[in-house]
Amino acid sequence: MLVPRKSEVIIVKYSVIDLFAGAGGLSLGFMQTGKFDIKVAAENNPHARKTYNLNHNVTELLDDVCKIDYKDIIRRYGRIDVVIGGPPCQGFSNANRQKNHAISMNNRLVKEYVRAVCELQPKVFVMENVDMLRSKVHRFYYSDSDKEIVDSLGIQLINEKIELFPPSLISDKANDLISYYDQIRKFGWDEKTYLLLNVLYKQKKNPTKFKKTAENNEKKLIKISSEFMKNAGKDEIISKLDCELAEEISQYLKEKNNTEQLQEKLEISVHIQRMISKIKELKDNSIEVYKFDTDHGIYAHVKSYAVLDYINGFLSSEQNNYKIKSDVLNAANFGAPQKRMRFIIIGLKKGGDREFNLPKPVISSDCYRTVRDAIGDLEDIKPVYEVTDLPLQIPKMTFVAESLAYTLRDSDTLHNHVITQTKDTALRRFAALSEGQNFHNLESEMKEDTYTDPTRTQNTIYLRLKYDEPSGTVMNIRKSMWIHPTINRALSIREAARLQTFPDSFVFEGTKDAQYQQVGNAVPPVLANAIAKKVLELLSESDAEC
């Protein structure tokens, strides 16, 4: 008697493209559902690409999103059901804090994400970003390239002033300086010259560092001075100021005891170079300047519109037809041992008047997972110092089922348990800090010769984590010098990855700093998984309606 074979269960998976994928935290959360197939991912950073390739069975990994041909992707893979990604978006007010940029070039990448959605027309899209994206801080400048689209969508414009030159330095030279607007490029320094002189300028409050930098770069300063003096005799005010700076550099290198006059010339010339950089950006991005204001400083008057208004207006328009929901989600509410606020946008192709919401929190604040939950089991495992060291073999342990450690410790081999070798000064600081304390809690003598202005350091610098609370937002903790709750050492790459809810089987590639950065940039997989389940719910409902 023939026994009929049981019919095989075929699991239909939804096709996904992940843009700005990084190491792959968002992809991992979607893959963990078993219902999504990442057909294509795009990531430009070479170290993150290595990590992504190692950990994801993706069909194709691209680099430059600006060059992606989405029609070709549809031709080769068929319709893409879901587009996910977190395009960098700095916002021009944050860019301006860097003093030498008027525009964050990263903002262009938001438009590349929007282009992907417009050309692929997925059933659902998910965009992840910093929580400040919902504010009016993140804006695009109104330019010739997007004027037609912005006007047709009726997006609100507001007047903005971009500071080109600070009021504190302005004098009767203001009108003379701005008269060179159309030929400003020829007065720009080369990058190496700017970087060195800008470092010296920023060390004006720290004479010891200033002197050391000048001594270490004396030959370079002599060469810079010589180059500037080639402009001697020219009438342009910027050339004259460069010559005056060259004379002060030469004088300082001879006497090496008076920085005041050199700093005065440096301040003016460095700010002129920052002005030149901003003007180049305005021109290169076709941003129309309506007028200049030279009464108190030098300002360029332009128009701007909110990034979020652009995303919502463009993608919810009749042409694209998405119903869009957005809100800030805290990763801690979804199981991360970390208070990480992320702005999430979900767009669903309209089909009737179906309403939907973003994922709802599953963990309340009084039940948040803690740093101890994430890394407590690693306390007795000594980290290594080099990424080239062999991974560590760790003993088996028994954990409560479904606990965080039970979920994350999915390998007997511990990769990336790597830290930076700590110098004596940092070790003394580590020893002086208790849980929850940071750089500002140190005695004044322990803060010297570290930062140009110690009073302006963030509260996350030299932060010793509290074991029995969730951590703050994990960024590049190597730069922040985060400290283990009970041991006088830095937090390892693996411990940072645990705080981000990456399982131990997920291995990071690249240099030490690159690995720390990848961890800090990632979407916590546990948050990504909650978003993926919501997307799956929306897709299932849409399919049922068809």
RAWO-V42621 format. One record per residue. N is the residue number from 1. RES is the residue in one small letter. D_CENTER is the distance of its C-alpha to the mean C-alpha in whole Angstrom. Layout:
BEGIN
((N/RES/D_CENTER) (N/RES/D_CENTER))
END
This chain:
BEGIN
((1/m/66) (2/l/62) (3/v/59) (4/p/57) (5/r/53) (6/k/51) (7/s/49) (8/e/45) (9/v/42) (10/i/40) (11/i/36) (12/v/35) (13/k/31) (14/y/29) (15/s/27) (16/v/23) (17/i/21) (18/d/17) (19/l/15) (20/f/11) (21/a/13) (22/g/11) (23/a/13) (24/g/15) (25/g/15) (26/l/15) (27/s/18) (28/l/19) (29/g/20) (30/f/22) (31/m/24) (32/q/25) (33/t/27) (34/g/29) (35/k/29) (36/f/26) (37/d/26) (38/i/23) (39/k/25) (40/v/22) (41/a/18) (42/a/16) (43/e/14) (44/n/13) (45/n/12) (46/p/16) (47/h/15) (48/a/13) (49/r/16) (50/k/19) (51/t/18) (52/y/18) (53/n/21) (54/l/22) (55/n/22) (56/h/22) (57/n/25) (58/v/24) (59/t/26) (60/e/24) (61/l/21) (62/l/20) (63/d/17) (64/d/17) (65/v/17) (66/c/18) (67/k/21) (68/i/22) (69/d/25) (70/y/25) (71/k/29) (72/d/29) (73/i/27) (74/i/30) (75/r/33) (76/r/32) (77/y/31) (78/g/32) (79/r/30) (80/i/27) (81/d/27) (82/v/23) (83/v/20) (84/i/17) (85/g/13) (86/g/10) (87/p/9) (88/p/6) (89/c/8) (90/q/7) (91/g/11) (92/f/14) (93/s/15) (94/n/12) (95/a/12) (96/n/15) (97/r/15) (98/q/14) (99/k/18) (100/n/18) (101/h/16) (102/a/17) (103/i/15) (104/s/11) (105/m/12) (106/n/9) (107/n/11) (108/r/14) (109/l/12) (110/v/13) (111/k/16) (112/e/16) (113/y/16) (114/v/19) (115/r/21) (116/a/21) (117/v/22) (118/c/24) (119/e/26) (120/l/26) (121/q/27) (122/p/26) (123/k/28) (124/v/25) (125/f/21) (126/v/18) (127/m/15) (128/e/12) (129/n/9) (130/v/9) (131/d/12) (132/m/13) (133/l/13) (134/r/16) (135/s/17) (136/k/18) (137/v/16) (138/h/14) (139/r/16) (140/f/17) (141/y/20) (142/y/23) (143/s/24) (144/d/27) (145/s/25) (146/d/25) (147/k/28) (148/e/30) (149/i/27) (150/v/26) (151/d/30) (152/s/31) (153/l/29) (154/g/30) (155/i/27) (156/q/27) (157/l/26) (158/i/26) (159/n/27) (160/e/24) (161/k/25) (162/i/23) (163/e/24) (164/l/25) (165/f/27) (166/p/27) (167/p/30) (168/s/31) (169/l/32) (170/i/33) (171/s/37) (172/d/40) (173/k/37) (174/a/35) (175/n/37) (176/d/38) (177/l/34) (178/i/33) (179/s/36) (180/y/34) (181/y/32) (182/d/33) (183/q/33) (184/i/30) (185/r/29) (186/k/32) (187/f/31) (188/g/28) (189/w/27) (190/d/26) (191/e/23) (192/k/24) (193/t/26) (194/y/24) (195/l/22) (196/l/25) (197/l/26) (198/n/23) (199/v/23) (200/l/27) (201/y/26) (202/k/24) (203/q/26) (204/k/29) (205/k/29) (206/n/29) (207/p/32) (208/t/32) (209/k/29) (210/f/30) (211/k/33) (212/k/32) (213/t/29) (214/a/32) (215/e/34) (216/n/32) (217/n/31) (218/e/35) (219/k/36) (220/k/32) (221/l/33) (222/i/37) (223/k/36) (224/i/33) (225/s/36) (226/s/39) (227/e/36) (228/f/36) (229/m/40) (230/k/41) (231/n/40) (232/a/43) (233/g/45) (234/k/43) (235/d/43) (236/e/39) (237/i/38) (238/i/35) (239/s/37) (240/k/39) (241/l/36) (242/d/35) (243/c/38) (244/e/39) (245/l/36) (246/a/37) (247/e/40) (248/e/38) (249/i/36) (250/s/40) (251/q/42) (252/y/39) (253/l/39) (254/k/43) (255/e/43) (256/k/40) (257/n/41) (258/n/40) (259/t/36) (260/e/37) (261/q/38) (262/l/35) (263/q/32) (264/e/34) (265/k/34) (266/l/30) (267/e/29) (268/i/31) (269/s/30) (270/v/26) (271/h/26) (272/i/28) (273/q/25) (274/r/22) (275/m/24) (276/i/25) (277/s/22) (278/k/21) (279/i/24) (280/k/23) (281/e/20) (282/l/23) (283/k/25) (284/d/23) (285/n/22) (286/s/25) (287/i/24) (288/e/28) (289/v/28) (290/y/31) (291/k/33) (292/f/32) (293/d/33) (294/t/34) (295/d/36) (296/h/33) (297/g/31) (298/i/30) (299/y/28) (300/a/27) (301/h/28) (302/v/26) (303/k/25) (304/s/22) (305/y/21) (306/a/19) (307/v/16) (308/l/18) (309/d/21) (310/y/21) (311/i/19) (312/n/22) (313/g/25) (314/f/24) (315/l/24) (316/s/27) (317/s/29) (318/e/32) (319/q/31) (320/n/28) (321/n/30) (322/y/27) (323/k/28) (324/i/24) (325/k/23) (326/s/20) (327/d/19) (328/v/17) (329/l/18) (330/n/18) (331/a/17) (332/a/20) (333/n/23) (334/f/22) (335/g/23) (336/a/20) (337/p/21) (338/q/18) (339/k/17) (340/r/14) (341/m/14) (342/r/12) (343/f/14) (344/i/16) (345/i/18) (346/i/21) (347/g/23) (348/l/27) (349/k/29) (350/k/32) (351/g/35) (352/g/37) (353/d/36) (354/r/34) (355/e/32) (356/f/29) (357/n/27) (358/l/24) (359/p/24) (360/k/26) (361/p/25) (362/v/27) (363/i/27) (364/s/28) (365/s/27) (366/d/30) (367/c/29) (368/y/26) (369/r/25) (370/t/25) (371/v/23) (372/r/27) (373/d/27) (374/a/24) (375/i/25) (376/g/28) (377/d/30) (378/l/28) (379/e/30) (380/d/33) (381/i/31) (382/k/30) (383/p/27) (384/v/27) (385/y/26) (386/e/25) (387/v/23) (388/t/26) (389/d/28) (390/l/30) (391/p/29) (392/l/30) (393/q/33) (394/i/33) (395/p/36) (396/k/37) (397/m/36) (398/t/37) (399/f/35) (400/v/36) (401/a/35) (402/e/32) (403/s/30) (404/l/27) (405/a/28) (406/y/30) (407/t/28) (408/l/25) (409/r/28) (410/d/29) (411/s/30) (412/d/32) (413/t/30) (414/l/27) (415/h/25) (416/n/22) (417/h/23) (418/v/22) (419/i/22) (420/t/22) (421/q/25) (422/t/26) (423/k/28) (424/d/31) (425/t/29) (426/a/26) (427/l/29) (428/r/31) (429/r/28) (430/f/27) (431/a/31) (432/a/31) (433/l/28) (434/s/29) (435/e/27) (436/g/25) (437/q/25) (438/n/23) (439/f/23) (440/h/25) (441/n/28) (442/l/29) (443/e/32) (444/s/31) (445/e/33) (446/m/30) (447/k/27) (448/e/29) (449/d/28) (450/t/24) (451/y/22) (452/t/23) (453/d/24) (454/p/24) (455/t/24) (456/r/21) (457/t/19) (458/q/17) (459/n/19) (460/t/16) (461/i/17) (462/y/20) (463/l/20) (464/r/23) (465/l/22) (466/k/25) (467/y/27) (468/d/28) (469/e/25) (470/p/22) (471/s/19) (472/g/16) (473/t/13) (474/v/12) (475/m/9) (476/n/10) (477/i/13) (478/r/15) (479/k/14) (480/s/15) (481/m/18) (482/w/18) (483/i/22) (484/h/24) (485/p/26) (486/t/29) (487/i/29) (488/n/28) (489/r/26) (490/a/22) (491/l/20) (492/s/20) (493/i/18) (494/r/20) (495/e/20) (496/a/17) (497/a/17) (498/r/20) (499/l/18) (500/q/16) (501/t/19) (502/f/19) (503/p/23) (504/d/24) (505/s/25) (506/f/21) (507/v/21) (508/f/18) (509/e/19) (510/g/18) (511/t/18) (512/k/18) (513/d/14) (514/a/13) (515/q/14) (516/y/13) (517/q/9) (518/q/10) (519/v/11) (520/g/9) (521/n/6) (522/a/10) (523/v/12) (524/p/15) (525/p/18) (526/v/20) (527/l/18) (528/a/18) (529/n/21) (530/a/22) (531/i/21) (532/a/23) (533/k/26) (534/k/26) (535/v/25) (536/l/28) (537/e/30) (538/l/29) (539/l/30) (540/s/33) (541/e/35) (542/s/34) (543/d/36) (544/a/39) (545/e/39) (546/c/40))
END
